[in-house]
Amino acid sequence: MQENRIILLNKPAGISSNSAVNKVKHLLCAKKAGHLGTLDVLGEGLLPITINKATKLFDYFLQKDKTYITVFKFGQTSPTLDMEGPLSEEDKNLDLQSADIEKVLGKFIGVQNQMPPIYSAKKINGKKAYALAREGVDVKLKPKQIEIYKFKLLRKIAKNTFEFEIDCSSGTFIRSLCRDLAQELSTYGVMQRIIRTRCGKFELNNAYTFKDIEDGNFTLINPDVLFDEPRFDLEERQFEKVQNGGNIQIPEGQFKIYYKNQFIGLGQSENQKFKMLVRLL
């Protein structure tokens, strides 16, 4: 298979995003594969995977908003803020109710500075923060501006354990949100589960399991769906010039570029000069 396409994977918990990508690459006999936004090893759900030259589209997908279903437990925590790290002793006296949480959720809506977890892939002098933390280094991270669009309490699952739905900007750490919500409730918390249900315009209900892919029950997505720019079809003469690095005259602006009805990338014409911003051929 030599197509430049995207496939939506429903990633199970317990496998890294890179391992999931490599498995899909093998199953599809692709030359190259990548993902459009990592999920933690314990994370589940939507992982868009790019195939062959569609891997060049990563930078154009970085800022897409996301939706998660997550479970927070309060009165207990871990160094990693999830179930991967050793859990602290549980606060047996804590008994939070849904009403307690509803009172403070509104404080987290909007633009804010969020401190990433120490155990994260954030880099410090070229080295990942979690690697430094595991070496016992005192990790100093800087807060990052994120935005929470929706923070909805879905249900109480058990004592001090609640399920939420969160719409947020790219770069938001849900584990950090658990930590910060717990602090607002004068306690501490741990993220028990996280499922990504949306990534940009992609939805989990359109994703496939590894078994689906193994059985051939899947559909590949043309990467042109990532872009909202108008379409421009090259004539043969124009296509040859573009392939050879020459200039062509087309209207000003950015366009999804096609040749013989095939999407070949994103192009821009400015001051009568044309260039391909992303080239898939």
VEXSELO-893861 format. One line per 10 residues: number of its first residue (from 0); their letters; for each residue x, y, z of C-alpha. Coordinates in steps of 0.05 Angstrom, whole numbers. Example, Ala and Ser with C-alpha at 12.3 -4.5 7.8 and 13.67 -1.06 7.14 Angstrom:
0 = AS = 246 -90 156  273 -21 143
This chain:
0 = MQENRIILLN = 0 0 0  31 65 -23  -26 114 -9  -14 177 33  -72 170 80  -97 175 152  -127 119 193  -163 129 259  -140 79 312  -179 64 376
10 = KPAGISSNSA = -116 54 418  -123 7 478  -91 23 545  -23 -8 559  13 8 494  52 70 476  31 114 418  96 98 382  86 23 390  14 31 365
20 = VNKVKHLLCA = 39 68 304  91 15 289  38 -40 294  -8 -4 245  51 10 199  66 -65 197  -7 -84 187  -15 -36 129  54 -51 99  68 24 98
30 = KKAGHLGTLD = 136 55 85  126 107 140  76 121 194  66 173 249  12 200 295  -23 266 302  -19 275 378  8 226 429  -33 188 481  -1 164 546
40 = VLGEGLLPIT = 11 90 553  -48 86 600  -91 128 554  -144 99 509  -183 122 449  -173 163 387  -103 163 357  -101 190 285  -44 155 248  -13 183 185
50 = INKATKLFDY = 11 137 130  71 148 84  79 221 62  18 242 103  67 241 161  88 310 136  22 338 162  41 333 236  56 407 245  -11 426 215
60 = FLQKDKTYIT = -49 385 267  -12 406 330  -62 459 353  -126 420 344  -175 418 403  -190 353 438  -245 320 479  -232 269 535  -273 225 581  -234 216 645
70 = VFKFGQTSPT = -241 188 715  -211 225 775  -205 196 845  -196 245 902  -162 233 969  -106 194 936  -50 211 888  16 188 857  80 222 833  57 213 761
80 = LDMEGPLSEE = -14 238 777  -41 174 746  -43 99 762  28 87 735  63 115 797  58 85 868  -6 108 900  -6 147 965  -45 126 1026  -119 141 1016
90 = DKNLDLQSAD = -154 195 1058  -208 152 1089  -243 213 1120  -256 247 1053  -327 240 1026  -337 287 967  -405 296 935  -423 316 865  -449 383 890  -380 398 920
100 = IEKVLGKFIG = -348 390 852  -402 426 813  -389 488 856  -317 496 832  -316 470 760  -333 538 731  -267 565 757  -230 522 707  -265 546 645  -226 592 599
110 = VQNQMPPIYS = -154 610 584  -105 595 640  -33 577 655  -25 503 671  36 471 702  53 406 666  64 343 707  136 330 727  129 260 697  115 283 626
120 = AKKINGKKAY = 150 285 558  165 359 565  238 371 549  289 406 593  355 419 559  339 365 508  320 312 559  249 289 576  224 312 643  201 242 664
130 = ALAREGVDVK = 271 214 651  302 268 695  249 257 750  265 182 750  338 199 760  320 240 821  333 307 789  293 366 816  252 381 754  233 454 742
140 = LKPKQIEIYK = 179 463 689  146 527 664  71 536 661  38 534 593  -23 572 570  -81 526 554  -156 534 548  -213 493 577  -278 500 537  -321 451 576
150 = FKLLRKIAKN = -310 414 642  -372 372 655  -384 325 713  -418 263 683  -429 219 743  -404 194 810  -375 124 801  -355 107 873  -335 143 937  -292 203 917
160 = TFEFEIDCSS = -289 177 846  -321 216 789  -325 215 713  -317 279 672  -320 302 600  -270 356 581  -263 398 518  -195 432 516  -140 462 474  -81 423 448
170 = GTFIRSLCRD = -26 416 501  -73 409 560  -52 357 611  -113 323 640  -71 296 698  -53 367 716  -126 386 713  -140 330 763  -86 356 809  -111 428 804
180 = LAQELSTYGV = -184 409 815  -165 369 876  -127 428 904  -188 471 895  -226 419 935  -173 420 990  -149 350 976  -107 313 925  -126 268 866  -104 217 815
190 = MQRIIRTRCG = -128 204 744  -153 133 740  -172 131 667  -171 174 605  -204 163 537  -195 211 479  -261 217 441  -245 274 393  -182 303 361  -197 362 316
200 = KFELNNAYTF = -252 340 269  -239 266 281  -285 226 327  -273 162 365  -336 129 338  -302 129 270  -238 95 295  -216 23 286  -186 -29 332  -124 -69 316
210 = KDIEDGNFTL = -169 -128 301  -210 -87 252  -146 -69 215  -121 -141 217  -187 -164 188  -188 -110 134  -249 -76 163  -227 -4 159  -229 58 115  -170 104 101
220 = INPDVLFDEP = -180 180 101  -154 227 49  -110 279 86  -143 337 49  -198 334 103  -149 368 150  -152 433 111  -209 483 101  -174 521 45  -206 525 -24
230 = RFDLEERQFE = -187 475 -77  -143 490 -137  -131 439 -192  -65 443 -230  -61 434 -305  -7 388 -331  38 446 -350  30 477 -281  43 411 -247  108 401 -285
240 = KVQNGGNIQI = 132 470 -265  115 458 -192  151 391 -193  213 424 -221  212 482 -172  185 533 -221  136 588 -209  63 588 -231  10 642 -232  -52 627 -191
250 = PEGQFKIYYK = -97 670 -148  -68 697 -83  -78 657 -20  -71 586 6  -102 527 -30  -110 452 -27  -72 432 -89  -96 375 -134  -70 343 -197  -112 294 -237
260 = NQFIGLGQSE = -161 295 -179  -108 273 -129  -91 316 -68  -17 332 -72  -9 383 -16  -20 453 10  3 510 -34  8 586 -26  11 642 -76  37 709 -50
270 = NQKFKMLVRL = 64 769 -88  58 728 -152  104 674 -124  79 604 -113  107 552 -64  84 486 -36  78 490 39  66 415 45  83 368 -12  54 297 -14
280 = L = 83 278 -81
